[in-house]
Amino acid sequence: MMPRIRGAHVPLDAMTPDIPGAAPLDDASPMPLYHQLYLQLRGRILDGSLPGGTRIPSEQSLAARYSVSRITAKRALDELAAAGFVARQRGRGTHVIHRPHADVLRAPLQGMLEKLDSMARTTRARLLSYRHAPAPAEVATLLGIGADEPVVAAVRVRSLQGIPFAHLSSWTRARPERFSHERLREGSRLEALRASGIRLGQMTQDLGACAADAEVARHLDVTPGAPLLELRRLSFGRDEQPVDFLVARYHPERFRFHMSMTLDEHGDCR
Protein backbone atom coordinates (compact mmCIF):
# COMPACT_ATOMS: atom_id res chain seq x y z
CA MET A 1 0.00 0.00 0.00
CA MET A 2 1.28 3.48 -0.87
CA PRO A 3 1.86 5.75 2.15
CA ARG A 4 -0.42 8.77 2.20
CA ILE A 5 0.74 12.32 2.89
CA ARG A 6 -1.89 15.06 3.09
CA GLY A 7 -4.25 12.86 1.21
CA ALA A 8 -1.95 12.36 -1.80
CA HIS A 9 -0.36 9.13 -2.99
CA VAL A 10 3.44 9.41 -2.80
CA PRO A 11 5.89 6.78 -4.10
CA LEU A 12 7.86 5.22 -1.27
CA ASP A 13 11.20 6.40 -2.67
CA ALA A 14 10.02 10.02 -2.60
CA MET A 15 10.17 9.80 1.20
CA THR A 16 13.89 9.03 1.19
CA PRO A 17 16.30 11.99 1.48
CA ASP A 18 18.15 13.39 -1.50
CA ILE A 19 21.95 13.29 -1.49
CA PRO A 20 23.24 16.51 0.14
CA GLY A 21 25.65 18.40 -2.10
CA ALA A 22 25.16 15.98 -4.98
CA ALA A 23 27.42 16.95 -7.90
CA PRO A 24 27.32 15.75 -11.52
CA LEU A 25 29.57 12.87 -12.45
CA ASP A 26 32.35 13.47 -14.97
CA ASP A 27 31.96 11.42 -18.16
CA ALA A 28 35.40 12.56 -19.35
CA SER A 29 37.20 11.31 -16.24
CA PRO A 30 39.22 8.09 -16.47
CA MET A 31 37.62 7.10 -13.16
CA PRO A 32 34.60 4.80 -13.75
CA LEU A 33 31.22 6.40 -13.14
CA TYR A 34 30.25 3.81 -10.55
CA HIS A 35 33.36 4.62 -8.53
CA GLN A 36 32.70 8.37 -8.79
CA LEU A 37 29.20 7.74 -7.44
CA TYR A 38 30.58 5.45 -4.74
CA LEU A 39 33.02 8.18 -3.63
CA GLN A 40 30.27 10.81 -3.49
CA LEU A 41 28.01 8.60 -1.38
CA ARG A 42 30.86 7.46 0.86
CA GLY A 43 31.93 11.07 1.37
CA ARG A 44 28.42 12.08 2.47
CA ILE A 45 28.34 9.19 4.91
CA LEU A 46 31.76 10.04 6.36
CA ASP A 47 30.99 13.74 6.79
CA GLY A 48 27.69 12.99 8.54
CA SER A 49 25.39 14.32 5.80
CA LEU A 50 23.94 10.79 5.55
CA PRO A 51 24.00 9.60 9.20
CA GLY A 52 23.48 6.05 10.42
CA GLY A 53 19.98 4.75 9.72
CA THR A 54 19.39 6.99 6.71
CA ARG A 55 17.75 5.31 3.76
CA ILE A 56 19.70 5.79 0.52
CA PRO A 57 17.64 6.50 -2.62
CA SER A 58 16.95 3.47 -4.77
CA GLU A 59 19.05 2.36 -7.72
CA GLN A 60 16.41 3.78 -10.07
CA SER A 61 16.37 7.16 -8.30
CA LEU A 62 20.18 7.40 -8.17
CA ALA A 63 20.37 6.52 -11.86
CA ALA A 64 17.94 9.33 -12.69
CA ARG A 65 19.60 11.90 -10.40
CA TYR A 66 23.11 11.24 -11.68
CA SER A 67 22.20 10.44 -15.32
CA VAL A 68 23.75 6.97 -15.23
CA SER A 69 22.46 3.48 -15.87
CA ARG A 70 20.77 1.47 -13.16
CA ILE A 71 23.64 -1.02 -13.41
CA THR A 72 26.10 1.78 -12.55
CA ALA A 73 24.00 2.83 -9.56
CA LYS A 74 23.69 -0.77 -8.38
CA ARG A 75 27.44 -1.32 -8.57
CA ALA A 76 28.10 1.85 -6.52
CA LEU A 77 25.66 0.67 -3.81
CA ASP A 78 27.16 -2.83 -3.86
CA GLU A 79 30.62 -1.29 -3.34
CA LEU A 80 29.31 0.68 -0.35
CA ALA A 81 27.81 -2.49 1.11
CA ALA A 82 31.05 -4.44 0.58
CA ALA A 83 32.97 -1.66 2.40
CA GLY A 84 30.58 -1.79 5.35
CA PHE A 85 28.96 1.61 4.88
CA VAL A 86 25.44 0.44 4.04
CA ALA A 87 23.23 -2.64 4.35
CA ARG A 88 21.03 -3.74 1.47
CA GLN A 89 17.86 -5.74 2.10
CA ARG A 90 15.29 -6.79 -0.43
CA GLY A 91 12.01 -5.04 0.22
CA ARG A 92 13.55 -2.59 2.71
CA GLY A 93 16.07 -0.79 0.53
CA THR A 94 19.57 0.42 1.36
CA HIS A 95 20.34 1.99 4.74
CA VAL A 96 23.48 3.58 6.17
CA ILE A 97 25.00 1.41 8.91
CA HIS A 98 28.31 3.25 9.33
CA ARG A 99 28.48 5.21 12.58
CA PRO A 100 31.45 7.39 13.62
CA HIS A 101 33.29 6.46 16.78
CA ALA A 102 32.15 8.47 19.76
CA ASP A 103 35.65 8.92 21.17
CA VAL A 104 37.86 11.49 19.46
CA LEU A 105 41.61 11.39 20.02
CA ARG A 106 42.94 14.84 20.81
CA ALA A 107 46.63 15.64 21.02
CA PRO A 108 48.69 18.83 20.88
CA LEU A 109 50.48 19.64 17.64
CA GLN A 110 53.98 20.58 18.74
CA GLY A 111 55.45 23.75 17.28
CA MET A 112 52.26 24.52 15.35
CA LEU A 113 53.04 28.14 14.54
CA GLU A 114 56.60 27.35 13.49
CA LYS A 115 55.39 24.57 11.19
CA LEU A 116 52.74 26.84 9.63
CA ASP A 117 55.32 29.54 8.98
CA SER A 118 57.67 26.99 7.44
CA MET A 119 54.95 25.63 5.15
CA ALA A 120 54.04 29.15 4.04
CA ARG A 121 57.64 29.85 3.07
CA THR A 122 58.07 26.67 1.03
CA THR A 123 54.70 26.68 -0.79
CA ARG A 124 52.66 29.21 -2.76
CA ALA A 125 49.12 30.41 -2.06
CA ARG A 126 46.76 31.81 -4.70
CA LEU A 127 44.02 34.15 -3.49
CA LEU A 128 40.72 33.17 -5.11
CA SER A 129 38.40 35.61 -3.34
CA TYR A 130 38.52 38.36 -0.73
CA ARG A 131 35.61 40.30 0.74
CA HIS A 132 34.53 42.20 3.83
CA ALA A 133 31.07 40.92 4.71
CA PRO A 134 29.04 39.17 7.44
CA ALA A 135 30.12 35.59 8.13
CA PRO A 136 27.87 32.53 7.79
CA ALA A 137 25.77 31.90 10.89
CA GLU A 138 27.92 28.98 12.09
CA VAL A 139 31.12 31.00 11.76
CA ALA A 140 29.61 34.07 13.45
CA THR A 141 28.68 31.88 16.42
CA LEU A 142 32.21 30.46 16.65
CA LEU A 143 33.72 33.94 16.51
CA GLY A 144 31.25 35.26 19.08
CA ILE A 145 29.99 38.08 16.84
CA GLY A 146 26.62 39.31 15.66
CA ALA A 147 25.09 38.07 12.44
CA ASP A 148 25.57 41.48 10.78
CA GLU A 149 29.15 42.16 11.91
CA PRO A 150 31.48 42.07 8.88
CA VAL A 151 34.67 40.02 8.84
CA VAL A 152 37.41 39.49 6.27
CA ALA A 153 36.52 36.36 4.31
CA ALA A 154 39.17 34.87 2.04
CA VAL A 155 39.52 31.73 -0.07
CA ARG A 156 42.94 30.54 -1.18
CA VAL A 157 44.54 27.48 -2.77
CA ARG A 158 48.02 26.44 -1.62
CA SER A 159 50.34 24.56 -3.97
CA LEU A 160 53.75 22.94 -3.92
CA GLN A 161 55.73 23.13 -7.17
CA GLY A 162 52.54 24.04 -9.02
CA ILE A 163 50.53 21.10 -7.66
CA PRO A 164 47.56 22.16 -5.48
CA PHE A 165 47.21 20.35 -2.16
CA ALA A 166 45.02 22.60 0.04
CA HIS A 167 41.84 24.66 -0.31
CA LEU A 168 41.62 27.25 2.49
CA SER A 169 38.56 29.26 3.56
CA SER A 170 38.99 31.74 6.41
CA TRP A 171 37.05 34.39 8.32
CA THR A 172 39.01 36.95 10.34
CA ARG A 173 37.91 39.65 12.77
CA ALA A 174 40.07 42.43 11.37
CA ARG A 175 39.72 45.71 9.52
CA PRO A 176 40.27 45.23 5.77
CA GLU A 177 42.69 48.16 5.56
CA ARG A 178 45.02 46.31 7.97
CA PHE A 179 44.28 42.69 6.94
CA SER A 180 44.41 43.45 3.25
CA HIS A 181 44.24 41.25 0.17
CA GLU A 182 47.72 42.47 -0.79
CA ARG A 183 49.14 40.97 2.41
CA LEU A 184 47.32 37.69 1.79
CA ARG A 185 48.65 37.57 -1.76
CA GLU A 186 52.24 38.34 -0.79
CA GLY A 187 52.71 36.32 2.41
CA SER A 188 51.23 33.86 4.85
CA ARG A 189 48.05 34.41 6.84
CA LEU A 190 50.08 34.35 10.06
CA GLU A 191 52.24 37.19 8.77
CA ALA A 192 49.10 39.09 7.75
CA LEU A 193 47.60 38.55 11.20
CA ARG A 194 50.75 39.82 12.90
CA ALA A 195 50.95 42.81 10.57
CA SER A 196 47.35 43.71 11.41
CA GLY A 197 48.17 43.77 15.12
CA ILE A 198 46.58 40.40 16.00
CA ARG A 199 48.66 38.33 18.41
CA LEU A 200 47.53 34.74 18.76
CA GLY A 201 47.43 33.14 22.18
CA GLN A 202 45.70 29.82 21.58
CA MET A 203 44.41 27.57 18.79
CA THR A 204 41.96 24.70 18.83
CA GLN A 205 41.57 22.43 15.86
CA ASP A 206 39.73 19.33 14.76
CA LEU A 207 40.81 16.99 12.01
CA GLY A 208 38.34 14.80 10.16
CA ALA A 209 37.15 13.79 6.72
CA CYS A 210 34.84 15.41 4.20
CA ALA A 211 33.75 15.03 0.60
CA ALA A 212 34.90 17.51 -2.03
CA ASP A 213 32.15 19.74 -3.35
CA ALA A 214 32.27 20.82 -6.99
CA GLU A 215 34.20 24.05 -6.32
CA VAL A 216 36.84 22.50 -4.06
CA ALA A 217 37.18 19.50 -6.38
CA ARG A 218 37.90 21.81 -9.32
CA HIS A 219 40.75 23.56 -7.53
CA LEU A 220 42.31 20.40 -6.06
CA ASP A 221 41.99 18.40 -9.29
CA VAL A 222 39.81 15.67 -7.78
CA THR A 223 36.41 14.23 -8.62
CA PRO A 224 33.41 15.83 -6.85
CA GLY A 225 32.62 13.70 -3.82
CA ALA A 226 36.22 12.52 -3.43
CA PRO A 227 37.33 12.13 0.22
CA LEU A 228 39.51 14.90 1.63
CA LEU A 229 41.16 15.65 4.94
CA GLU A 230 39.42 18.55 6.66
CA LEU A 231 40.96 20.75 9.34
CA ARG A 232 38.86 23.29 11.28
CA ARG A 233 40.97 25.71 13.29
CA LEU A 234 39.68 28.38 15.68
CA SER A 235 42.33 30.90 16.77
CA PHE A 236 42.15 33.15 19.83
CA GLY A 237 43.95 36.40 20.61
CA ARG A 238 45.96 37.09 23.74
CA ASP A 239 42.73 38.35 25.35
CA GLU A 240 41.25 34.83 24.83
CA GLN A 241 38.68 36.15 22.35
CA PRO A 242 38.20 34.22 19.06
CA VAL A 243 39.66 36.17 16.14
CA ASP A 244 39.99 33.76 13.22
CA PHE A 245 38.33 30.61 11.87
CA LEU A 246 39.88 28.48 9.14
CA VAL A 247 38.51 25.52 7.21
CA ALA A 248 41.29 23.75 5.33
CA ARG A 249 40.60 20.87 2.96
CA TYR A 250 43.62 18.81 1.95
CA HIS A 251 44.25 16.35 -0.88
CA PRO A 252 44.92 13.12 1.10
CA GLU A 253 47.54 11.88 -1.38
CA ARG A 254 49.48 15.15 -1.32
CA PHE A 255 49.41 16.14 2.33
CA ARG A 256 49.58 14.49 5.73
CA PHE A 257 49.69 15.56 9.36
CA HIS A 258 52.50 14.49 11.63
CA MET A 259 52.13 14.62 15.41
CA SER A 260 54.74 13.92 18.03
CA MET A 261 53.95 13.46 21.73
CA THR A 262 56.26 13.30 24.70
CA LEU A 263 55.50 10.92 27.57
CA ASP A 264 56.53 11.59 31.13
CA GLU A 265 57.88 8.96 33.52
CA HIS A 266 54.32 7.78 34.22
CA GLY A 267 53.56 7.24 30.55
CA ASP A 268 51.26 10.26 30.32
CA CYS A 269 51.34 12.85 27.54
CA ARG A 270 52.73 16.27 28.41
C-alpha positions in Angstrom: 0.0 0.0 0.0 1.3 3.5 -0.9 1.9 5.8 2.1 -0.4 8.8 2.2 0.7 12.3 2.9 -1.9 15.1 3.1 -4.3 12.9 1.2 -2.0 12.4 -1.8 -0.4 9.1 -3.0 3.4 9.4 -2.8 5.9 6.8 -4.1 7.9 5.2 -1.3 11.2 6.4 -2.7 10.0 10.0 -2.6 10.2 9.8 1.2 13.9 9.0 1.2 16.3 12.0 1.5 18.2 13.4 -1.5 21.9 13.3 -1.5 23.2 16.5 0.1 25.6 18.4 -2.1 25.2 16.0 -5.0 27.4 16.9 -7.9 27.3 15.8 -11.5 29.6 12.9 -12.4 32.3 13.5 -15.0 32.0 11.4 -18.2 35.4 12.6 -19.3 37.2 11.3 -16.2 39.2 8.1 -16.5 37.6 7.1 -13.2 34.6 4.8 -13.8 31.2 6.4 -13.1 30.2 3.8 -10.6 33.4 4.6 -8.5 32.7 8.4 -8.8 29.2 7.7 -7.4 30.6 5.5 -4.7 33.0 8.2 -3.6 30.3 10.8 -3.5 28.0 8.6 -1.4 30.9 7.5 0.9 31.9 11.1 1.4 28.4 12.1 2.5 28.3 9.2 4.9 31.8 10.0 6.4 31.0 13.7 6.8 27.7 13.0 8.5 25.4 14.3 5.8 23.9 10.8 5.6 24.0 9.6 9.2 23.5 6.1 10.4 20.0 4.7 9.7 19.4 7.0 6.7 17.8 5.3 3.8 19.7 5.8 0.5 17.6 6.5 -2.6 16.9 3.5 -4.8 19.0 2.4 -7.7 16.4 3.8 -10.1 16.4 7.2 -8.3 20.2 7.4 -8.2 20.4 6.5 -11.9 17.9 9.3 -12.7 19.6 11.9 -10.4 23.1 11.2 -11.7 22.2 10.4 -15.3 23.7 7.0 -15.2 22.5 3.5 -15.9 20.8 1.5 -13.2 23.6 -1.0 -13.4 26.1 1.8 -12.5 24.0 2.8 -9.6 23.7 -0.8 -8.4 27.4 -1.3 -8.6 28.1 1.8 -6.5 25.7 0.7 -3.8 27.2 -2.8 -3.9 30.6 -1.3 -3.3 29.3 0.7 -0.4 27.8 -2.5 1.1 31.1 -4.4 0.6 33.0 -1.7 2.4 30.6 -1.8 5.4 29.0 1.6 4.9 25.4 0.4 4.0 23.2 -2.6 4.4 21.0 -3.7 1.5 17.9 -5.7 2.1 15.3 -6.8 -0.4 12.0 -5.0 0.2 13.5 -2.6 2.7 16.1 -0.8 0.5 19.6 0.4 1.4 20.3 2.0 4.7 23.5 3.6 6.2 25.0 1.4 8.9 28.3 3.2 9.3 28.5 5.2 12.6 31.4 7.4 13.6 33.3 6.5 16.8 32.1 8.5 19.8 35.7 8.9 21.2 37.9 11.5 19.5 41.6 11.4 20.0 42.9 14.8 20.8 46.6 15.6 21.0 48.7 18.8 20.9 50.5 19.6 17.6 54.0 20.6 18.7 55.4 23.8 17.3 52.3 24.5 15.4 53.0 28.1 14.5 56.6 27.3 13.5 55.4 24.6 11.2 52.7 26.8 9.6 55.3 29.5 9.0 57.7 27.0 7.4 55.0 25.6 5.2 54.0 29.2 4.0 57.6 29.8 3.1 58.1 26.7 1.0 54.7 26.7 -0.8 52.7 29.2 -2.8 49.1 30.4 -2.1 46.8 31.8 -4.7 44.0 34.1 -3.5 40.7 33.2 -5.1 38.4 35.6 -3.3 38.5 38.4 -0.7 35.6 40.3 0.7 34.5 42.2 3.8 31.1 40.9 4.7 29.0 39.2 7.4 30.1 35.6 8.1 27.9 32.5 7.8 25.8 31.9 10.9 27.9 29.0 12.1 31.1 31.0 11.8 29.6 34.1 13.4 28.7 31.9 16.4 32.2 30.5 16.7 33.7 33.9 16.5 31.3 35.3 19.1 30.0 38.1 16.8 26.6 39.3 15.7 25.1 38.1 12.4 25.6 41.5 10.8 29.1 42.2 11.9 31.5 42.1 8.9 34.7 40.0 8.8 37.4 39.5 6.3 36.5 36.4 4.3 39.2 34.9 2.0 39.5 31.7 -0.1 42.9 30.5 -1.2 44.5 27.5 -2.8 48.0 26.4 -1.6 50.3 24.6 -4.0 53.7 22.9 -3.9 55.7 23.1 -7.2 52.5 24.0 -9.0 50.5 21.1 -7.7 47.6 22.2 -5.5 47.2 20.4 -2.2 45.0 22.6 0.0 41.8 24.7 -0.3 41.6 27.2 2.5 38.6 29.3 3.6 39.0 31.7 6.4 37.1 34.4 8.3 39.0 37.0 10.3 37.9 39.7 12.8 40.1 42.4 11.4 39.7 45.7 9.5 40.3 45.2 5.8 42.7 48.2 5.6 45.0 46.3 8.0 44.3 42.7 6.9 44.4 43.4 3.2 44.2 41.3 0.2 47.7 42.5 -0.8 49.1 41.0 2.4 47.3 37.7 1.8 48.7 37.6 -1.8 52.2 38.3 -0.8 52.7 36.3 2.4 51.2 33.9 4.9 48.0 34.4 6.8 50.1 34.3 10.1 52.2 37.2 8.8 49.1 39.1 7.8 47.6 38.6 11.2 50.8 39.8 12.9 51.0 42.8 10.6 47.3 43.7 11.4 48.2 43.8 15.1 46.6 40.4 16.0 48.7 38.3 18.4 47.5 34.7 18.8 47.4 33.1 22.2 45.7 29.8 21.6 44.4 27.6 18.8 42.0 24.7 18.8 41.6 22.4 15.9 39.7 19.3 14.8 40.8 17.0 12.0 38.3 14.8 10.2 37.1 13.8 6.7 34.8 15.4 4.2 33.7 15.0 0.6 34.9 17.5 -2.0 32.1 19.7 -3.4 32.3 20.8 -7.0 34.2 24.1 -6.3 36.8 22.5 -4.1 37.2 19.5 -6.4 37.9 21.8 -9.3 40.7 23.6 -7.5 42.3 20.4 -6.1 42.0 18.4 -9.3 39.8 15.7 -7.8 36.4 14.2 -8.6 33.4 15.8 -6.8 32.6 13.7 -3.8 36.2 12.5 -3.4 37.3 12.1 0.2 39.5 14.9 1.6 41.2 15.7 4.9 39.4 18.6 6.7 41.0 20.7 9.3 38.9 23.3 11.3 41.0 25.7 13.3 39.7 28.4 15.7 42.3 30.9 16.8 42.1 33.1 19.8 43.9 36.4 20.6 46.0 37.1 23.7 42.7 38.3 25.3 41.3 34.8 24.8 38.7 36.2 22.3 38.2 34.2 19.1 39.7 36.2 16.1 40.0 33.8 13.2 38.3 30.6 11.9 39.9 28.5 9.1 38.5 25.5 7.2 41.3 23.8 5.3 40.6 20.9 3.0 43.6 18.8 1.9 44.2 16.3 -0.9 44.9 13.1 1.1 47.5 11.9 -1.4 49.5 15.1 -1.3 49.4 16.1 2.3 49.6 14.5 5.7 49.7 15.6 9.4 52.5 14.5 11.6 52.1 14.6 15.4 54.7 13.9 18.0 54.0 13.5 21.7 56.3 13.3 24.7 55.5 10.9 27.6 56.5 11.6 31.1 57.9 9.0 33.5 54.3 7.8 34.2 53.6 7.2 30.6 51.3 10.3 30.3 51.3 12.9 27.5 52.7 16.3 28.4 
